[in-house]
Amino acid sequence: MALIDLGDVREEATPEPPRRPPRTVGRPARVAAVLVLTLVSLAAAAPVAAPTSFTVPARSTTTAFLQDDRLFLLEPADAPAGRGGELTAYAVPAAGDGPLAPLWRTPLPAAGTDDAVFVHRDVVLVTGGSLDGPRRAFAFDLGTGRLRWERPGQVAPAGDGLLAVENGGEEPGRVSSVDPVTGRVDWSLATPAEATTYRFRPDGVDRIVASPSSGQVEVWDARTGARLLSADIHPGELPVYQRSQSVDELLLVVRDAAALVTAYGLDELDRRWEIRLGLVAYFAACGPLLCAYGQTGGMWALDRATGDVRWRAARWHETLVEREGRMLVRGPGSGAQDSFAVLDTATGRTVADLGTWEVSGRYPTEDRPIGVRPADGDRLFVAELDVAGGRTRVLDVLAGVTGDCQADARLLLCRRSGGGFGIWRLDR
């Protein structure tokens, strides 16, 4: 793909915080005017992309998933039309053009599916069932599409194995370790109906934490099934509703209408600190800091050791990437587009305002996520949001596409205006 370098966005002083929290959907508080004008001028001058490297036919209801040079298309069942669900796999070549031929097609033995397909070792995992009913996991052979096994619950990676989670509503749930090749259960344990959470590492879940309102917390090793800890973190207190979440070395417990946050060490369940913030929705690691996100928008950056608030930002409500002392944050934008900026991790100072984009991919894992935004007609600007560099670089302008894009480290996929999908190799 052609590369158009817009150059660096210079550092600037910290803007005054907004006087009110941003709405979930709304117009951006500020747009980088220079960037927008530059993009508009490039609409006529930038080279329009050549015909798509690869094309794949698909219905409008089809959902696409990219992983490791493989494309998976999930077509849900259509009962009125008498059509069952189907999963189709494609291999994306390193070079070439034209339509792709499927590697295999296989029926989906479920009435509905989640919007998640992933590959683990040599199987393709799909979760199916009605949205408000029991879930069921299906494992297909990566090479042939043959159904290997199925079982109740939904699955997630846990090192070399899989963790299957069955939620029983008001009844206790169950967590099982499953061999991804055979579907064999290695161990299984019952979990409370409320407040069972999981700690995630780069290779999947490694801790299971049950923290019901009674205050008796139990921690299990998700790889072996061994119970590691059991302790009452509220001795002598009456049971009270609470939520918990594990982030790296901390167990964070939220009580008092989501306002009071107490942090415990996950290895010893020792109390570290307590702070009253407000309506907290969830937490996430932000490099050396801990970020707390409000239920109505905004975020706090906390010192992990003390819980002290390092800085507060009312405009932003999610951190996508943190690299080299800088973080990429997302805030309300317009339509399908969100506002993005690069902040200094230590201070929250704005390093670069990147304007409004729709970030492709289900969740960016690298320091240069891919974003798209409409050009004139049915064309899209494709750009990378360089977090470490604090700038936006337009990679190309694609013609004949409508959006619905996603990307991994090497591929970009967008829905074509004439139907189906187009796939491009990312040269960056």
Buried (B, 14 or more C-beta within 10 A) or exposed (E): BBEBEBEEBEEEEBEEBBEEBBEEEEEBBBBBEEBEEBBEEBBEEBEEBEEBBBBBBBEEEBBBBBEEBBBBBBBBBEEEEEEBBBBBBBEBEEEEEEEBEBBBEBEBEBBBBBEBBBBBEEBBBBBBBEEEEEBBBBBBBBEEBEBBBBBBBBBBBBBEBBBBBBBEEEEBBBBBBBBBBEBEEEEEBBBBBBBBBBBBEEEBBBBBBBBBBBBBBBBBEBBEBEEBBEBEBBEEEEEEEBBBBBBEBBBBBBBEEBEBBBBBEBEEBEEBBEBEBBBBBBBBBBBBBBBBBBEBBBBBBBBBEEBEEBBBBBBBBBBBBBBEBBBBBBBBBEEEBBBBBBBBBBEBBBBBBBBBBBBBBBEBEBBBBBBBBBBEEBBBBBBBBBBBBBBBBBBBBBBBBBBBBBBBBBBBBBBBBEEBBBBBBBEE
